[in-house]
Amino acid sequence: MLYVFLSICCSVIVSILLKLAKRYQIDVFQAITWNYSIAILLTWFFFKPVLQFETLKQAPFSILLPLGVLLPVIFFALAASVRAAGIVRTDVAQRLSLFVSLTAAFLLFNDHLNTLKFIGIAVGIAAILCSIPWQKKTANRKVLSNAWIYLVLVFLGFGVIDILFKQVAAFKQMPFTTLQFLAFIIAFIVSLIILIIRRINKLSKITFTHVIFGWILGIANFGNIFFYLKAHTALSNSPSTVFTGMNIGVIALGTLVGLVLFNERLSILNKIGVALAVVAIVIITISNH
């Protein structure tokens, strides 16, 4: 469970860094760009991806290209959501994005919908509705009126990314880590092109501070993935433990950090949403067994 705990910590650290970015006037998009550069280097160092021309010709670029584009775009939406809605609500939206991939499992991958899954999805939808700050005047005045837009983008975006990663995992002609490495490269190229355009239009100023912040963000982001894969390897006979522990742990620790460090006040409805999110994840995990 140590790897699960470390993965949870890295995931929440990403949210904390995105929250602090505005305070220290960090160009978030630039930080996200450099985040992928360090992710590429760390993936190369730890996973030793196999890159040969003959092998690369078989790569599923029809999946990798949209994945590479969505990764930086949704990461930026995540950053906007953390700033507008706070860490707690954003973590709930991100974790509940599993319902998007569950829906795809029924429609695209011929998964079976049993009673428990149906109940879990229903509870999850209720959790999402309760977690969104519908009122403009909330207990936390820092929550912006358009926060729900970013929360929906996070919810749908991470769900679609999860679907694409499932399709990548189903591609057996190449190792998953090599395909992930290629996705990071595409994400970095897409981000870099946008950053260059922003620099030409004088919307961004590339400084070493932003690069360093992006690298720190990238280390935390990579650590989340690295320890998550390590946890699945160490607990190969109990994947549900990893899945449940990860999702509930991020919501719990994210809520604690949001309340203690950033004084994020939740309405009663939001608190009910957080509780329902945990219940929904437990039900879905049980339904798979």
C-alpha positions, 0 to 999 in steps of 0.5 A: 500500500506504500506505492498507493499512498505515494501515488495519492500524494503525488496526485494531490501535489499536482493540484497544490502546485496548480493552486499555487501557480496563480499566487506566484504568477506562474504561466500555467500553460508554460509550466504544463509544457515543460512538465511533459519534457521532464515526463519524457526524460523520466519515462525514458530513464525508468521504463527504457521504452523500445523505439525502433523504426519498424516498431514505430510503424505499427504504433496506433497513431489514430489513438496516440494523436488525439491522446497527445492533444487532449493531455495538455488541453485537459491539464490546462482545464484542470489548472483552471478548475483548481483555481476557479473551483478549488482542489476539493471539487476538482479532485472529485470531478477528476475521480468521478470521470471514471463514469465516462469510461464506464459508459464507454465500456458498455457502449464500445467494449461490450461490458455488462451492466449489472445492478450494482454498477447501475446503482454506482453510476446513479450515486456517482451522477448524484455526487457530481451534481452535489459537488458542482458549486451551482450558486454564485454566492457560496460559502467560499467566495473564491469560487467563481461563477463559471467554475462549473464549466471547468469542472465539467471539462475535467469530468468529461476530459479525463473520462475520454483520456481514460478511454483512449488509454484503455485502447492503448493498453489493448494494443498488444503489438507494443509495450504500454510504457513505449506507447505512453512515452510516444503520447508524452512526446506528442503532448510536448510537441503540441504544447510547445507549438502553442507556446511558441505561437503565444510567445510570438503574439507576446502572450507568454514570456519564457523564463527559467522560473516557469521551466523549473516550476514545470519540471517540478510539476512534471516530476509530481505528475510522473510520480503519480503514474509511476507509483500507480503502476508500481502499486498494480505490480505489487498488488497484482492479485488485488487490483480493486484495492489499488483502484479503490484506495487511489480514488478514495485516497485522492478525494480524502487527502485533497479535501483535507489539503483544500480545507487546511491549507487553502481554507476552501469552504464547502456547502452542505451540498458539496460535502454530501457530494464528496461523501457520495463520490466515495460511496460510488467508487466503493460500489463500482469496485465491488460490482466488478467482483 
